[in-house]
Amino acid sequence: MTVTLTLTDLLPISEDATDWDVAACRGDQHPDRWFPDPSESFDYAARICDRCPIVNTCGTYASATGQTGVWGGREYRRGKLIR
């Protein structure tokens, strides 16, 4: 049996889930594009983030909680801004 995850499945559960409900990445079928290798472009994810109403909240969350991947249109590694 194959399980298909969407990016929504990877978003954090919080008491204030309304923010994540409006995330532009919600339901994205390519979660691997949000976690690029250092040599890979993250243009796909950045384009999605450009139209997101919670882009700043997302980046703040990534920094505060030590996330890795593309959050808020920027790439983080263990909560540190990479690019």
HTML snippet that shows the backbone in 3Dmol.js (N, CA, C, O; Angstrom):
<script src="https://3Dmol.org/build/3Dmol-min.js"></script>
<div id="view" style="width:600px;height:400px;position:relative"></div>
<script>
const pdb = `
ATOM      1  N   MET A   1       0.833  -1.163   0.000  1.00  0.00           N
ATOM      2  CA  MET A   1       0.000   0.000   0.000  1.00  0.00           C
ATOM      3  C   MET A   1       0.894   1.249   0.000  1.00  0.00           C
ATOM      4  O   MET A   1       1.823   1.352   0.801  1.00  0.00           O
ATOM      5  N   THR A   2       0.611   2.179  -0.890  1.00  0.00           N
ATOM      6  CA  THR A   2       1.351   3.422  -0.982  1.00  0.00           C
ATOM      7  C   THR A   2       0.565   4.541  -0.312  1.00  0.00           C
ATOM      8  O   THR A   2      -0.626   4.724  -0.564  1.00  0.00           O
ATOM      9  N   VAL A   3       1.260   5.287   0.550  1.00  0.00           N
ATOM     10  CA  VAL A   3       0.644   6.420   1.224  1.00  0.00           C
ATOM     11  C   VAL A   3       1.178   7.686   0.581  1.00  0.00           C
ATOM     12  O   VAL A   3       2.391   7.871   0.482  1.00  0.00           O
ATOM     13  N   THR A   4       0.280   8.560   0.142  1.00  0.00           N
ATOM     14  CA  THR A   4       0.680   9.817  -0.463  1.00  0.00           C
ATOM     15  C   THR A   4       0.434  10.946   0.522  1.00  0.00           C
ATOM     16  O   THR A   4      -0.694  11.171   0.962  1.00  0.00           O
ATOM     17  N   LEU A   5       1.503  11.653   0.862  1.00  0.00           N
ATOM     18  CA  LEU A   5       1.393  12.798   1.751  1.00  0.00           C
ATOM     19  C   LEU A   5       1.303  14.077   0.938  1.00  0.00           C
ATOM     20  O   LEU A   5       1.892  14.176  -0.138  1.00  0.00           O
ATOM     21  N   THR A   6       0.580  15.039   1.441  1.00  0.00           N
ATOM     22  CA  THR A   6       0.607  16.376   0.872  1.00  0.00           C
ATOM     23  C   THR A   6       1.342  17.258   1.862  1.00  0.00           C
ATOM     24  O   THR A   6       1.600  16.845   2.993  1.00  0.00           O
ATOM     25  N   LEU A   7       1.678  18.457   1.452  1.00  0.00           N
ATOM     26  CA  LEU A   7       2.391  19.350   2.354  1.00  0.00           C
ATOM     27  C   LEU A   7       1.549  19.660   3.592  1.00  0.00           C
ATOM     28  O   LEU A   7       2.104  19.891   4.667  1.00  0.00           O
ATOM     29  N   THR A   8       0.257  19.669   3.464  1.00  0.00           N
ATOM     30  CA  THR A   8      -0.626  19.916   4.603  1.00  0.00           C
ATOM     31  C   THR A   8      -0.376  18.914   5.714  1.00  0.00           C
ATOM     32  O   THR A   8      -0.462  19.262   6.891  1.00  0.00           O
ATOM     33  N   ASP A   9      -0.071  17.691   5.362  1.00  0.00           N
ATOM     34  CA  ASP A   9       0.196  16.658   6.358  1.00  0.00           C
ATOM     35  C   ASP A   9       1.450  16.959   7.175  1.00  0.00           C
ATOM     36  O   ASP A   9       1.620  16.423   8.270  1.00  0.00           O
ATOM     37  N   LEU A  10       2.323  17.808   6.653  1.00  0.00           N
ATOM     38  CA  LEU A  10       3.572  18.123   7.327  1.00  0.00           C
ATOM     39  C   LEU A  10       3.491  19.399   8.158  1.00  0.00           C
ATOM     40  O   LEU A  10       4.400  19.688   8.938  1.00  0.00           O
ATOM     41  N   LEU A  11       2.406  20.170   7.999  1.00  0.00           N
ATOM     42  CA  LEU A  11       2.269  21.408   8.753  1.00  0.00           C
ATOM     43  C   LEU A  11       1.990  21.109  10.215  1.00  0.00           C
ATOM     44  O   LEU A  11       1.371  20.096  10.541  1.00  0.00           O
ATOM     45  N   PRO A  12       2.444  21.985  11.092  1.00  0.00           N
ATOM     46  CA  PRO A  12       2.270  21.742  12.523  1.00  0.00           C
ATOM     47  C   PRO A  12       0.820  21.836  12.966  1.00  0.00           C
ATOM     48  O   PRO A  12       0.020  22.570  12.387  1.00  0.00           O
ATOM     49  N   ILE A  13       0.508  21.091  13.984  1.00  0.00           N
ATOM     50  CA  ILE A  13      -0.800  21.181  14.617  1.00  0.00           C
ATOM     51  C   ILE A  13      -0.659  22.187  15.745  1.00  0.00           C
ATOM     52  O   ILE A  13       0.255  22.084  16.563  1.00  0.00           O
ATOM     53  N   SER A  14      -1.551  23.149  15.790  1.00  0.00           N
ATOM     54  CA  SER A  14      -1.492  24.144  16.845  1.00  0.00           C
ATOM     55  C   SER A  14      -2.905  24.498  17.270  1.00  0.00           C
ATOM     56  O   SER A  14      -3.881  24.145  16.609  1.00  0.00           O
ATOM     57  N   GLU A  15      -2.990  25.199  18.382  1.00  0.00           N
ATOM     58  CA  GLU A  15      -4.296  25.627  18.857  1.00  0.00           C
ATOM     59  C   GLU A  15      -4.909  26.644  17.910  1.00  0.00           C
ATOM     60  O   GLU A  15      -6.133  26.731  17.815  1.00  0.00           O
ATOM     61  N   ASP A  16      -4.090  27.412  17.210  1.00  0.00           N
ATOM     62  CA  ASP A  16      -4.578  28.401  16.264  1.00  0.00           C
ATOM     63  C   ASP A  16      -4.328  27.907  14.847  1.00  0.00           C
ATOM     64  O   ASP A  16      -3.487  28.453  14.133  1.00  0.00           O
ATOM     65  N   ALA A  17      -5.044  26.894  14.449  1.00  0.00           N
ATOM     66  CA  ALA A  17      -4.845  26.252  13.145  1.00  0.00           C
ATOM     67  C   ALA A  17      -5.392  27.086  11.996  1.00  0.00           C
ATOM     68  O   ALA A  17      -5.155  26.756  10.834  1.00  0.00           O
ATOM     69  N   THR A  18      -6.120  28.163  12.294  1.00  0.00           N
ATOM     70  CA  THR A  18      -6.698  28.955  11.214  1.00  0.00           C
ATOM     71  C   THR A  18      -5.627  29.533  10.308  1.00  0.00           C
ATOM     72  O   THR A  18      -5.843  29.663   9.103  1.00  0.00           O
ATOM     73  N   ASP A  19      -4.471  29.885  10.868  1.00  0.00           N
ATOM     74  CA  ASP A  19      -3.398  30.395  10.021  1.00  0.00           C
ATOM     75  C   ASP A  19      -2.978  29.371   8.978  1.00  0.00           C
ATOM     76  O   ASP A  19      -2.839  29.707   7.802  1.00  0.00           O
ATOM     77  N   TRP A  20      -2.777  28.141   9.390  1.00  0.00           N
ATOM     78  CA  TRP A  20      -2.322  27.109   8.457  1.00  0.00           C
ATOM     79  C   TRP A  20      -3.411  26.746   7.454  1.00  0.00           C
ATOM     80  O   TRP A  20      -3.114  26.264   6.361  1.00  0.00           O
ATOM     81  N   ASP A  21      -4.649  26.971   7.813  1.00  0.00           N
ATOM     82  CA  ASP A  21      -5.750  26.678   6.887  1.00  0.00           C
ATOM     83  C   ASP A  21      -5.707  27.544   5.634  1.00  0.00           C
ATOM     84  O   ASP A  21      -6.203  27.134   4.585  1.00  0.00           O
ATOM     85  N   VAL A  22      -5.124  28.730   5.727  1.00  0.00           N
ATOM     86  CA  VAL A  22      -5.065  29.624   4.571  1.00  0.00           C
ATOM     87  C   VAL A  22      -3.706  29.601   3.874  1.00  0.00           C
ATOM     88  O   VAL A  22      -3.476  30.371   2.942  1.00  0.00           O
ATOM     89  N   ALA A  23      -2.819  28.736   4.312  1.00  0.00           N
ATOM     90  CA  ALA A  23      -1.484  28.652   3.710  1.00  0.00           C
ATOM     91  C   ALA A  23      -1.578  28.298   2.229  1.00  0.00           C
ATOM     92  O   ALA A  23      -2.314  27.388   1.848  1.00  0.00           O
ATOM     93  N   ALA A  24      -0.834  29.015   1.405  1.00  0.00           N
ATOM     94  CA  ALA A  24      -0.853  28.777  -0.039  1.00  0.00           C
ATOM     95  C   ALA A  24      -0.348  27.378  -0.392  1.00  0.00           C
ATOM     96  O   ALA A  24      -0.711  26.831  -1.433  1.00  0.00           O
ATOM     97  N   CYS A  25       0.476  26.807   0.460  1.00  0.00           N
ATOM     98  CA  CYS A  25       1.038  25.484   0.190  1.00  0.00           C
ATOM     99  C   CYS A  25       0.083  24.356   0.578  1.00  0.00           C
ATOM    100  O   CYS A  25       0.352  23.190   0.292  1.00  0.00           O
ATOM    101  N   ARG A  26      -1.000  24.691   1.211  1.00  0.00           N
ATOM    102  CA  ARG A  26      -1.958  23.681   1.678  1.00  0.00           C
ATOM    103  C   ARG A  26      -2.411  22.797   0.509  1.00  0.00           C
ATOM    104  O   ARG A  26      -2.909  23.287  -0.505  1.00  0.00           O
ATOM    105  N   GLY A  27      -2.229  21.518   0.674  1.00  0.00           N
ATOM    106  CA  GLY A  27      -2.644  20.563  -0.346  1.00  0.00           C
ATOM    107  C   GLY A  27      -1.646  20.354  -1.472  1.00  0.00           C
ATOM    108  O   GLY A  27      -1.925  19.615  -2.417  1.00  0.00           O
ATOM    109  N   ASP A  28      -0.489  20.993  -1.385  1.00  0.00           N
ATOM    110  CA  ASP A  28       0.513  20.831  -2.438  1.00  0.00           C
ATOM    111  C   ASP A  28       0.891  19.355  -2.560  1.00  0.00           C
ATOM    112  O   ASP A  28       1.142  18.682  -1.560  1.00  0.00           O
ATOM    113  N   GLN A  29       0.928  18.870  -3.783  1.00  0.00           N
ATOM    114  CA  GLN A  29       1.197  17.458  -4.042  1.00  0.00           C
ATOM    115  C   GLN A  29       2.681  17.135  -4.195  1.00  0.00           C
ATOM    116  O   GLN A  29       3.035  16.007  -4.539  1.00  0.00           O
ATOM    117  N   HIS A  30       3.548  18.109  -3.944  1.00  0.00           N
ATOM    118  CA  HIS A  30       4.985  17.906  -4.123  1.00  0.00           C
ATOM    119  C   HIS A  30       5.761  18.296  -2.867  1.00  0.00           C
ATOM    120  O   HIS A  30       6.560  19.232  -2.913  1.00  0.00           O
ATOM    121  N   PRO A  31       5.549  17.606  -1.751  1.00  0.00           N
ATOM    122  CA  PRO A  31       6.234  18.003  -0.516  1.00  0.00           C
ATOM    123  C   PRO A  31       7.753  17.953  -0.608  1.00  0.00           C
ATOM    124  O   PRO A  31       8.433  18.666   0.129  1.00  0.00           O
ATOM    125  N   ASP A  32       8.298  17.133  -1.492  1.00  0.00           N
ATOM    126  CA  ASP A  32       9.746  17.047  -1.633  1.00  0.00           C
ATOM    127  C   ASP A  32      10.352  18.360  -2.129  1.00  0.00           C
ATOM    128  O   ASP A  32      11.522  18.635  -1.863  1.00  0.00           O
ATOM    129  N   ARG A  33       9.589  19.154  -2.829  1.00  0.00           N
ATOM    130  CA  ARG A  33      10.101  20.425  -3.350  1.00  0.00           C
ATOM    131  C   ARG A  33      10.263  21.479  -2.255  1.00  0.00           C
ATOM    132  O   ARG A  33      10.862  22.530  -2.484  1.00  0.00           O
ATOM    133  N   TRP A  34       9.738  21.202  -1.086  1.00  0.00           N
ATOM    134  CA  TRP A  34       9.850  22.121   0.041  1.00  0.00           C
ATOM    135  C   TRP A  34      11.071  21.801   0.902  1.00  0.00           C
ATOM    136  O   TRP A  34      11.364  22.505   1.869  1.00  0.00           O
ATOM    137  N   PHE A  35      11.772  20.738   0.542  1.00  0.00           N
ATOM    138  CA  PHE A  35      12.948  20.301   1.284  1.00  0.00           C
ATOM    139  C   PHE A  35      14.077  20.003   0.299  1.00  0.00           C
ATOM    140  O   PHE A  35      14.513  18.858   0.178  1.00  0.00           O
ATOM    141  N   PRO A  36      14.554  21.047  -0.413  1.00  0.00           N
ATOM    142  CA  PRO A  36      15.558  20.822  -1.464  1.00  0.00           C
ATOM    143  C   PRO A  36      16.931  20.484  -0.900  1.00  0.00           C
ATOM    144  O   PRO A  36      17.283  20.879   0.212  1.00  0.00           O
ATOM    145  N   ASP A  37      17.693  19.749  -1.691  1.00  0.00           N
ATOM    146  CA  ASP A  37      19.108  19.539  -1.373  1.00  0.00           C
ATOM    147  C   ASP A  37      19.808  20.886  -1.532  1.00  0.00           C
ATOM    148  O   ASP A  37      19.311  21.755  -2.248  1.00  0.00           O
ATOM    149  N   PRO A  38      20.949  21.071  -0.880  1.00  0.00           N
ATOM    150  CA  PRO A  38      21.646  22.359  -0.967  1.00  0.00           C
ATOM    151  C   PRO A  38      21.942  22.829  -2.392  1.00  0.00           C
ATOM    152  O   PRO A  38      21.984  24.032  -2.646  1.00  0.00           O
ATOM    153  N   SER A  39      22.144  21.906  -3.312  1.00  0.00           N
ATOM    154  CA  SER A  39      22.456  22.291  -4.688  1.00  0.00           C
ATOM    155  C   SER A  39      21.201  22.512  -5.540  1.00  0.00           C
ATOM    156  O   SER A  39      21.309  22.943  -6.688  1.00  0.00           O
ATOM    157  N   GLU A  40      20.030  22.228  -5.002  1.00  0.00           N
ATOM    158  CA  GLU A  40      18.782  22.362  -5.757  1.00  0.00           C
ATOM    159  C   GLU A  40      18.154  23.742  -5.559  1.00  0.00           C
ATOM    160  O   GLU A  40      18.308  24.382  -4.518  1.00  0.00           O
ATOM    161  N   SER A  41      17.458  24.161  -6.576  1.00  0.00           N
ATOM    162  CA  SER A  41      16.723  25.417  -6.507  1.00  0.00           C
ATOM    163  C   SER A  41      15.465  25.228  -5.666  1.00  0.00           C
ATOM    164  O   SER A  41      14.904  24.133  -5.619  1.00  0.00           O
ATOM    165  N   PHE A  42      15.027  26.287  -5.008  1.00  0.00           N
ATOM    166  CA  PHE A  42      13.755  26.211  -4.302  1.00  0.00           C
ATOM    167  C   PHE A  42      12.763  27.207  -4.904  1.00  0.00           C
ATOM    168  O   PHE A  42      11.873  27.706  -4.216  1.00  0.00           O
ATOM    169  N   ASP A  43      12.931  27.490  -6.202  1.00  0.00           N
ATOM    170  CA  ASP A  43      12.060  28.432  -6.899  1.00  0.00           C
ATOM    171  C   ASP A  43      10.591  28.015  -6.860  1.00  0.00           C
ATOM    172  O   ASP A  43       9.710  28.861  -6.707  1.00  0.00           O
ATOM    173  N   TYR A  44      10.326  26.727  -6.997  1.00  0.00           N
ATOM    174  CA  TYR A  44       8.940  26.243  -6.963  1.00  0.00           C
ATOM    175  C   TYR A  44       8.267  26.672  -5.661  1.00  0.00           C
ATOM    176  O   TYR A  44       7.194  27.275  -5.684  1.00  0.00           O
ATOM    177  N   ALA A  45       8.888  26.365  -4.544  1.00  0.00           N
ATOM    178  CA  ALA A  45       8.320  26.695  -3.240  1.00  0.00           C
ATOM    179  C   ALA A  45       8.240  28.206  -3.041  1.00  0.00           C
ATOM    180  O   ALA A  45       7.251  28.705  -2.504  1.00  0.00           O
ATOM    181  N   ALA A  46       9.262  28.932  -3.464  1.00  0.00           N
ATOM    182  CA  ALA A  46       9.266  30.390  -3.309  1.00  0.00           C
ATOM    183  C   ALA A  46       8.118  31.036  -4.083  1.00  0.00           C
ATOM    184  O   ALA A  46       7.520  32.001  -3.606  1.00  0.00           O
ATOM    185  N   ARG A  47       7.806  30.521  -5.259  1.00  0.00           N
ATOM    186  CA  ARG A  47       6.677  31.060  -6.037  1.00  0.00           C
ATOM    187  C   ARG A  47       5.354  30.848  -5.309  1.00  0.00           C
ATOM    188  O   ARG A  47       4.494  31.729  -5.319  1.00  0.00           O
ATOM    189  N   ILE A  48       5.185  29.697  -4.682  1.00  0.00           N
ATOM    190  CA  ILE A  48       3.972  29.435  -3.912  1.00  0.00           C
ATOM    191  C   ILE A  48       3.917  30.398  -2.720  1.00  0.00           C
ATOM    192  O   ILE A  48       2.868  30.974  -2.433  1.00  0.00           O
ATOM    193  N   CYS A  49       5.032  30.567  -2.038  1.00  0.00           N
ATOM    194  CA  CYS A  49       5.092  31.451  -0.865  1.00  0.00           C
ATOM    195  C   CYS A  49       4.794  32.904  -1.233  1.00  0.00           C
ATOM    196  O   CYS A  49       4.238  33.645  -0.423  1.00  0.00           O
ATOM    197  N   ASP A  50       5.158  33.316  -2.447  1.00  0.00           N
ATOM    198  CA  ASP A  50       4.928  34.702  -2.872  1.00  0.00           C
ATOM    199  C   ASP A  50       3.451  35.094  -2.810  1.00  0.00           C
ATOM    200  O   ASP A  50       3.127  36.270  -2.648  1.00  0.00           O
ATOM    201  N   ARG A  51       2.573  34.131  -2.936  1.00  0.00           N
ATOM    202  CA  ARG A  51       1.142  34.450  -2.921  1.00  0.00           C
ATOM    203  C   ARG A  51       0.467  34.059  -1.594  1.00  0.00           C
ATOM    204  O   ARG A  51      -0.761  34.049  -1.503  1.00  0.00           O
ATOM    205  N   CYS A  52       1.246  33.745  -0.598  1.00  0.00           N
ATOM    206  CA  CYS A  52       0.710  33.249   0.670  1.00  0.00           C
ATOM    207  C   CYS A  52       0.424  34.380   1.662  1.00  0.00           C
ATOM    208  O   CYS A  52       1.268  35.252   1.869  1.00  0.00           O
ATOM    209  N   PRO A  53      -0.762  34.365   2.275  1.00  0.00           N
ATOM    210  CA  PRO A  53      -1.109  35.414   3.237  1.00  0.00           C
ATOM    211  C   PRO A  53      -0.400  35.267   4.587  1.00  0.00           C
ATOM    212  O   PRO A  53      -0.423  36.202   5.387  1.00  0.00           O
ATOM    213  N   ILE A  54       0.222  34.130   4.857  1.00  0.00           N
ATOM    214  CA  ILE A  54       0.886  33.942   6.151  1.00  0.00           C
ATOM    215  C   ILE A  54       2.395  33.747   6.000  1.00  0.00           C
ATOM    216  O   ILE A  54       3.031  33.107   6.838  1.00  0.00           O
ATOM    217  N   VAL A  55       2.947  34.290   4.955  1.00  0.00           N
ATOM    218  CA  VAL A  55       4.366  34.086   4.662  1.00  0.00           C
ATOM    219  C   VAL A  55       5.260  34.507   5.836  1.00  0.00           C
ATOM    220  O   VAL A  55       6.223  33.807   6.148  1.00  0.00           O
ATOM    221  N   ASN A  56       4.968  35.610   6.478  1.00  0.00           N
ATOM    222  CA  ASN A  56       5.802  36.064   7.599  1.00  0.00           C
ATOM    223  C   ASN A  56       5.649  35.163   8.818  1.00  0.00           C
ATOM    224  O   ASN A  56       6.635  34.842   9.480  1.00  0.00           O
ATOM    225  N   THR A  57       4.433  34.759   9.113  1.00  0.00           N
ATOM    226  CA  THR A  57       4.182  33.851  10.233  1.00  0.00           C
ATOM    227  C   THR A  57       4.906  32.533  10.026  1.00  0.00           C
ATOM    228  O   THR A  57       5.461  31.964  10.966  1.00  0.00           O
ATOM    229  N   CYS A  58       4.897  32.059   8.816  1.00  0.00           N
ATOM    230  CA  CYS A  58       5.532  30.790   8.464  1.00  0.00           C
ATOM    231  C   CYS A  58       7.043  30.857   8.694  1.00  0.00           C
ATOM    232  O   CYS A  58       7.619  29.950   9.295  1.00  0.00           O
ATOM    233  N   GLY A  59       7.685  31.924   8.219  1.00  0.00           N
ATOM    234  CA  GLY A  59       9.120  32.080   8.417  1.00  0.00           C
ATOM    235  C   GLY A  59       9.492  32.232   9.885  1.00  0.00           C
ATOM    236  O   GLY A  59      10.505  31.695  10.332  1.00  0.00           O
ATOM    237  N   THR A  60       8.681  32.955  10.624  1.00  0.00           N
ATOM    238  CA  THR A  60       8.912  33.123  12.057  1.00  0.00           C
ATOM    239  C   THR A  60       8.798  31.788  12.778  1.00  0.00           C
ATOM    240  O   THR A  60       9.593  31.486  13.668  1.00  0.00           O
ATOM    241  N   TYR A  61       7.812  30.996  12.394  1.00  0.00           N
ATOM    242  CA  TYR A  61       7.626  29.672  12.983  1.00  0.00           C
ATOM    243  C   TYR A  61       8.862  28.797  12.725  1.00  0.00           C
ATOM    244  O   TYR A  61       9.359  28.126  13.629  1.00  0.00           O
ATOM    245  N   ALA A  62       9.340  28.817  11.498  1.00  0.00           N
ATOM    246  CA  ALA A  62      10.502  27.992  11.140  1.00  0.00           C
ATOM    247  C   ALA A  62      11.721  28.357  11.973  1.00  0.00           C
ATOM    248  O   ALA A  62      12.438  27.482  12.457  1.00  0.00           O
ATOM    249  N   SER A  63      11.944  29.629  12.134  1.00  0.00           N
ATOM    250  CA  SER A  63      13.089  30.095  12.905  1.00  0.00           C
ATOM    251  C   SER A  63      12.946  29.749  14.391  1.00  0.00           C
ATOM    252  O   SER A  63      13.896  29.295  15.028  1.00  0.00           O
ATOM    253  N   ALA A  64      11.760  29.968  14.921  1.00  0.00           N
ATOM    254  CA  ALA A  64      11.530  29.763  16.357  1.00  0.00           C
ATOM    255  C   ALA A  64      11.531  28.293  16.769  1.00  0.00           C
ATOM    256  O   ALA A  64      11.825  27.966  17.918  1.00  0.00           O
ATOM    257  N   THR A  65      11.203  27.416  15.834  1.00  0.00           N
ATOM    258  CA  THR A  65      11.065  26.004  16.189  1.00  0.00           C
ATOM    259  C   THR A  65      12.123  25.104  15.547  1.00  0.00           C
ATOM    260  O   THR A  65      12.036  23.879  15.638  1.00  0.00           O
ATOM    261  N   GLY A  66      13.120  25.711  14.901  1.00  0.00           N
ATOM    262  CA  GLY A  66      14.233  24.930  14.365  1.00  0.00           C
ATOM    263  C   GLY A  66      13.890  24.064  13.166  1.00  0.00           C
ATOM    264  O   GLY A  66      14.378  22.940  13.052  1.00  0.00           O
ATOM    265  N   GLN A  67      13.053  24.578  12.270  1.00  0.00           N
ATOM    266  CA  GLN A  67      12.630  23.799  11.104  1.00  0.00           C
ATOM    267  C   GLN A  67      13.690  23.789  10.009  1.00  0.00           C
ATOM    268  O   GLN A  67      14.574  24.645   9.965  1.00  0.00           O
ATOM    269  N   THR A  68      13.580  22.812   9.140  1.00  0.00           N
ATOM    270  CA  THR A  68      14.423  22.691   7.957  1.00  0.00           C
ATOM    271  C   THR A  68      13.516  22.651   6.744  1.00  0.00           C
ATOM    272  O   THR A  68      12.443  22.050   6.783  1.00  0.00           O
ATOM    273  N   GLY A  69      13.947  23.294   5.664  1.00  0.00           N
ATOM    274  CA  GLY A  69      13.157  23.323   4.437  1.00  0.00           C
ATOM    275  C   GLY A  69      12.791  24.747   4.080  1.00  0.00           C
ATOM    276  O   GLY A  69      13.331  25.698   4.644  1.00  0.00           O
ATOM    277  N   VAL A  70      11.867  24.890   3.136  1.00  0.00           N
ATOM    278  CA  VAL A  70      11.422  26.205   2.699  1.00  0.00           C
ATOM    279  C   VAL A  70      10.198  26.592   3.503  1.00  0.00           C
ATOM    280  O   VAL A  70       9.176  25.906   3.478  1.00  0.00           O
ATOM    281  N   TRP A  71      10.315  27.690   4.208  1.00  0.00           N
ATOM    282  CA  TRP A  71       9.254  28.235   5.056  1.00  0.00           C
ATOM    283  C   TRP A  71       9.202  29.729   4.806  1.00  0.00           C
ATOM    284  O   TRP A  71      10.225  30.407   4.914  1.00  0.00           O
ATOM    285  N   GLY A  72       8.056  30.247   4.479  1.00  0.00           N
ATOM    286  CA  GLY A  72       7.936  31.682   4.262  1.00  0.00           C
ATOM    287  C   GLY A  72       8.761  32.194   3.096  1.00  0.00           C
ATOM    288  O   GLY A  72       9.185  33.350   3.095  1.00  0.00           O
ATOM    289  N   GLY A  73       8.991  31.353   2.113  1.00  0.00           N
ATOM    290  CA  GLY A  73       9.739  31.761   0.929  1.00  0.00           C
ATOM    291  C   GLY A  73      11.245  31.782   1.088  1.00  0.00           C
ATOM    292  O   GLY A  73      11.960  32.216   0.185  1.00  0.00           O
ATOM    293  N   ARG A  74      11.734  31.318   2.226  1.00  0.00           N
ATOM    294  CA  ARG A  74      13.174  31.271   2.486  1.00  0.00           C
ATOM    295  C   ARG A  74      13.544  29.854   2.897  1.00  0.00           C
ATOM    296  O   ARG A  74      12.693  29.087   3.347  1.00  0.00           O
ATOM    297  N   GLU A  75      14.804  29.516   2.741  1.00  0.00           N
ATOM    298  CA  GLU A  75      15.237  28.179   3.132  1.00  0.00           C
ATOM    299  C   GLU A  75      15.915  28.213   4.500  1.00  0.00           C
ATOM    300  O   GLU A  75      16.782  29.046   4.765  1.00  0.00           O
ATOM    301  N   TYR A  76      15.501  27.297   5.347  1.00  0.00           N
ATOM    302  CA  TYR A  76      16.050  27.185   6.700  1.00  0.00           C
ATOM    303  C   TYR A  76      16.674  25.818   6.893  1.00  0.00           C
ATOM    304  O   TYR A  76      16.253  24.831   6.290  1.00  0.00           O
ATOM    305  N   ARG A  77      17.677  25.781   7.737  1.00  0.00           N
ATOM    306  CA  ARG A  77      18.268  24.517   8.167  1.00  0.00           C
ATOM    307  C   ARG A  77      18.366  24.571   9.680  1.00  0.00           C
ATOM    308  O   ARG A  77      19.139  25.345  10.244  1.00  0.00           O
ATOM    309  N   ARG A  78      17.578  23.743  10.319  1.00  0.00           N
ATOM    310  CA  ARG A  78      17.503  23.705  11.783  1.00  0.00           C
ATOM    311  C   ARG A  78      17.230  25.088  12.372  1.00  0.00           C
ATOM    312  O   ARG A  78      17.804  25.474  13.390  1.00  0.00           O
ATOM    313  N   GLY A  79      16.347  25.817  11.711  1.00  0.00           N
ATOM    314  CA  GLY A  79      15.922  27.129  12.192  1.00  0.00           C
ATOM    315  C   GLY A  79      16.802  28.292  11.800  1.00  0.00           C
ATOM    316  O   GLY A  79      16.477  29.443  12.090  1.00  0.00           O
ATOM    317  N   LYS A  80      17.911  28.008  11.144  1.00  0.00           N
ATOM    318  CA  LYS A  80      18.810  29.071  10.701  1.00  0.00           C
ATOM    319  C   LYS A  80      18.562  29.381   9.222  1.00  0.00           C
ATOM    320  O   LYS A  80      18.481  28.478   8.390  1.00  0.00           O
ATOM    321  N   LEU A  81      18.445  30.659   8.917  1.00  0.00           N
ATOM    322  CA  LEU A  81      18.212  31.086   7.542  1.00  0.00           C
ATOM    323  C   LEU A  81      19.425  30.761   6.689  1.00  0.00           C
ATOM    324  O   LEU A  81      20.544  31.174   6.994  1.00  0.00           O
ATOM    325  N   ILE A  82      19.192  30.018   5.619  1.00  0.00           N
ATOM    326  CA  ILE A  82      20.280  29.612   4.712  1.00  0.00           C
ATOM    327  C   ILE A  82      20.304  30.491   3.474  1.00  0.00           C
ATOM    328  O   ILE A  82      21.347  31.025   3.095  1.00  0.00           O
ATOM    329  N   ARG A  83      19.144  30.634   2.850  1.00  0.00           N
ATOM    330  CA  ARG A  83      19.051  31.471   1.638  1.00  0.00           C
ATOM    331  C   ARG A  83      17.622  31.879   1.404  1.00  0.00           C
ATOM    332  O   ARG A  83      17.331  32.584   0.438  1.00  0.00           O
TER     333      ARG A  83
END
`;
const viewer = $3Dmol.createViewer("view");
viewer.addModel(pdb, "pdb");
viewer.setStyle({}, {cartoon: {color: "spectrum"}});
viewer.zoomTo();
viewer.render();
</script>
